[in-house]
């Protein structure tokens, strides 16, 4: 049902923004978003809520925030952030805008927010969505900064679509060649935001609904009618459009490109982890940069092929020329942790599982789980041989394929 039009289409309400997550990347995004809500007071409420999983933290004597009267007594992380405007545990030595408000209550943090930014480890997103379901505005819109997808033998599910379907809202995705500490220190980089504006939210230049927009169904990542019946963003708000999202995220040190291809952005951010493992194995074996570029090229071909095979209706090949595509792959294959630890495994002549056990302090490499999930999906359909590099990476991880045999993949 179309919302009732006000007498004037000039927005009368401002968007409230909440960041769900407060780790290294979540706090960085909260920082840049809060700078922009302050810079655009006509569009956004200045205060940005940031949900913080409450922890007790000890401020060390070397910190400028150390209080001798408190000493080594643990303090609540939310108290520290709101008092000193610094996340001393996950983003130390970075000053946060005073309009970032740390909130230990997830439900309270998302209440009345019209724009939700999800930025937490992907394994926690299901529980978070279950907690806030029914407690958010029905017309809220989301952006997921969580790289990766959920892949089972039966389906490939984008995290942003999982969020949207679980909460009954529309959610886009942000991904790119982004390193949180560099962005927090305002070292320039770029990113890609994929947001396919629902028809019910589209407006003309005067802010009026486009004729017939409410009758048009919103299509999902496969080009099919979305399972969720979306509630339009009320006309008293500015539209949640490419322009508004650009104003929310773009900074002089963080250049944002807007696209509509949610599939390409999401899958490129996930599948590059498989390619990064391959590049680490290559370098650890003693081969040079030219060998790595060959693997990256083959990996990008298989990434695009995967998207075209399983999401042919919506994929746009040009997306892979954005930061979320080639740029992110290059960074991941030359400096990120999947590359680093697979290189270490090859250099030491041990399995990647052994490196996980000895080097990662209980954490898991995303590249391993992505590889296993993707290959399980492909094997069920009998098409794993169409993805020789992905198959080889799984073989190296499992000990059934040797790194020195990778060049043979290029002679087929």
N, C-alpha and C positions, 0 to 999 in steps of 0.2 A: 504494500500500500504506500502510495506517495505521501511524503510529509506535507503538512499544510504550509503553503508559502506565506512568508511574512509580507507585510506591506512594502518593505524594501528588501532587496537581496543583499544589502550590506551586512556583513557578519556582525552579530551582537554578542557572541560568546567567543571565548578563546579556548584553544586546545590545552588540556592538561596532559603533561607527559610523564610517564613513569618508566624507569629502567628496572627490569626484573633481572637482578644479578649484580654482584659487586666484586667480582674477582678482578684480575689484572685488566682484562679487556672490557668487562662491564663498567668498571670505574672510569676507564679511559673514555668510553662512549658517553657516560654520564657527564663527564667534564666538557666535552665538545658540544653536546646537546644543550647543556645549561648555559654555555656561552652564547648559543644561538637563541635560546628562549629569551634571554636578556636583551639580545640585539634586535629581536622582532616582537616587541610587546603588543603589536596590533594583532598578532596571530596566536601567540602562545602565552599562557600563564608563566610568569617568571620562575616560579618554584618547580624544581624537578625532583620528584620522589625517586629514591633508589632503594630497592629492597635489599637488605643486608641480612644474610644468615648470621644470627648473633653468635659472637665468639668472645671469649675472654682473652685479652691481649696484654702483654707486658711491654711497656715502652722502655727501650734500653736507655742507659745513661748517655749514650752518644747522640740521642735524638734531641733536636731543639725543643721538643715538646715534653721532655722529661721533667717531672715535678718531684723534687726531693721529698716533699711531704707525703707523696704517694709511694715513692720508691718502686720496689719490684711487685707491688700489689697488682693483680690483674684488673683491667678495666674493660668495660663493654666496648666492642669495636664501634658500635653506632655512636656512643658517647664521644669517642675519640674523633671520629669523622666530623660530627656536628660541632665539636668544640674547636678542633684544630684545623679543620678543613683539609684533612689528609687521610688517605687510607694507608696507614702505616704498615699494614701487613701485606696487602696485595699490590699497592702502587706507591711505595715509599718515595719521599722526597719530591712529590708532585703536588703542587698547590691546587686544590679544587675550588671552583667558584662557591661563594657562600650560599648560593641558591640551590646547591645540591643538598638534599635533606635525606640523611640515612634513616631508614625505617625498618625496624626488626619485624614488623607485622606485614606479612605478604598481602593479606586481604585488605588491610588498611592502605597499603602503598598503592594498590591498583584501583581503589575505590574512586569513582568519578573520573578516571583517566580516559581520555578519548584517543590517545595514542600510546600504545604499549610497545616497549622495545625489549625483546627477550635476548638475554646475553648471559648464559650460564652453560655448564657442561651438558651435553645432549642427553646424558643418562638421567638427568634430573628433571627434564622438561615434562615428562608424563605426570609425575607427582605434583609439580607446580601447577600444571593445567587443571588437574583434578581439584586442587585446593581453591583455585580462584574461579572455577566454573560457577556461574550463578551470582558472582559478586562483582562482575564488571559491567560496564555500560553495554547494552545490546548492540549499539552502533559503534563500539570501539573498533579501531583498526590497529594492526600490529606490523612490526618489522622484526624478523628474526635475524640476529647476528650469529647464529649458531651454525657453524659449517658442518656439513655432513648430511647424510640421508639415512633412513632406516630401510635396510634391504633384507628381505627374507626370501625363502624359496618361492613364495607365492607373489610377492609384489615389491615394487620400489615406491617408497613413500617419502615425499619431501617433508622435512621438519616443519617448514612454514605451513604446509597444507595440513599436517597433523594438528598443529596449533589452531589453525582456523576451524577445522572440522570439530575439534574437541570443544572449543569455546563458542562456536557459532558466529565467528567473525571472519573478516578477510585479513590475511597476513602475507606480507611480502618478505623479501630476503635481502640482506646486505652481505657482500663477500668481496674480497679483493686481496691484493698483495699488501697486507696490513700487519704490522708488528706493533703490538700495543705500546711497549715502552717508547718506541720511536715516535709514535703519534702523540703520546702523553707529553713528550719533550718537544712537541711541535716541530718535528722534522718532517718535511713535506712528503706526502705520498697521495695516492688516489685510491678510490674504491668504486664499487658498482652496487647500486640499489635496484633490485628488480621489483616492480610494483605494477601489476596489471589492474588499473583502476576499475572497480566494479561498475557496471553500467548505471546502477542506481545512484552512484555518487558523482556522475559526470555532470558538469555545468558549463554554461557558455561564459563568454568573457564578462558578462554582467553579473554572473553568479547565479543565474536562473537555471533550473533543471533543463537538460536537453530534451526536446520533445520525444516521447516514447521510451525514454531511458528506463523508466520503472518497469516497463513490460519486457525488457530484454533480460534473459537469464545470464547469470555470471557463469563463465566456463572455467573448468578446473584445468590442471596441468596436462590432461590428456585431451582437452578440447571438448569434454563432455559437460553437460549441465551440472553445476556444482550441487553437492548434496545439501549444502547449507542454504537456507532461505535468509539472505542477508537483510538486516535492518539498515535503511539508508542513513547516512550521516545527516542530522538535522540541518536545515538551511540556515539556521542562525549561527552555525559554525562556519569558518572558512572550509573550503573543500579539502579533503585529504587527497591531494593531487601530486603529480610529479614536482610541480613548482613549490608546493608547501613542504614536501619532504626534503627537497633540495635545500630549502632555507633552514630546515631543522638540523641537517647533518653537515652541510658544506662549510668548511672553514678555510682560511687562507693556507693552512698547512694540511688540509684534508679535502682533496678535490673529489667531488661526487659526480658520477655519471648515472643518469636515470635510464633504465630500460624496462621493457615489459616482460622479458623472457625469464620467468621465475625458474623454469626447468633448467635452462642453461647455466644460470648463476649458481643454483643449488648443486647440481651434479658436477660442475667443474670444480667447485669447492670440496667435494667429497672424493672424486676419482683421482685428483692430483696427488692424493696421499699414496696411492698404489704406485704411481710413476716416481714419486719421491723415494720410495723404498728401492725401486730399480736403480735409480741414479746413485744412491748411497752404495749399493752393492757394486756397481760399476767402478766407482771411485775407490772404494775399499780394496777392490781387486787390483788396482794399480793403473787402470786406464785413465785417460785424460778428459779434458773438457769436450773435445770433439766427439768422443764416444758418448758422453752424457747428452750432448745435444741431439745425437741420433736417437737415443732412448726417449728424450723429451718429445721429439717429433712423432715417433711411433706412439707414444703414450697419448698425445693430443689427438692423433687420428682415431685411436680406440675410444677415447672419451667422447669425441663427436659422434662416432659410430654408435656407441651405446645410447646416446641421447636420441639419435635419429631412429634407431631400431625400436625403442620402447616409448618414445614421446614424439612421434613424427608430426603430430598435428600442431604442436606449439613451439618446437625448438627453432631457434634462429641462429644460424651458423656465425653470424657477425658477433654474437655475444662472446665468443671465445677470443675475440680480439680486444675485449675490454679487460679491465684490471682483474675481474673475477676469473678470467680465462688464462691467457698466456702469461700475464704478469704474475699471477698467483702461482702458477706452475713453476716459473723460473725461480721465484723466491723459495718455494717449497723444495725444489730440487737442488738448491745450492746452499741453503743456510738453516732450514727448519729441522725440527727434531726427528721426523721420520727419516729424512736423509742422513742426519748426523748419526743416529743409532744403527741404521743398516750399514753405513760405512764402517762403523766400529766393529760390527759383527763380522764383516768380510775381512777387515784388517786382522782381527784376532783369530779368525778361523773357527768361530763358534756360532751357534744358532741365534736367531733374533730373539727367541724365547729366553735364552740364557742372558742376553743383554737386558731384556725386560726385568728378569729376576735380580740381576746384580746392580743395575744402574738406575732404575726408575723408581725405587722406593715405594713399590706397590702400585704405581700407576701403569697404565697400558698404552701401547702405541696404537693410535687411531688407524694407522696404515694397515696393521695386521687384521683388525676386525673388519675394516672396509674390504680388504682383499678377500677374506674368507666369505663374507656375506655376498659380495658381487659374484664370486665364482660359484657359490651355491645356487644363486639365481640363474646363472648362465648354464650350469650343468643340468639343472632340471629341464631346461628347454633344449638341451643337446646342441648348444651353439658355442661352447667354450673354445673350440678351435678357431673361431672367427676373431678371437681376442688373444693372440699369441703372447703378447707382453704381459697382460694381466695373468694369464695362465702360468707363465714362467715365474712371475713373482710369487705366486702361491707355491709353486714347486720349490723355489729357493727357501721360502719360509719353512716348508715342511721337510726339506732335505731330500727332495726327489728330483731336483734339477740343479745343475751346476752353473755358477755365475759365468764361467768361461764359455758356456754354450750360448749365451745371449746373442752373439753375432749371427748364429745360425738362423735366428728368427727373421733376419733381414734378407735372407737368400731364398725365401720361399716365394 
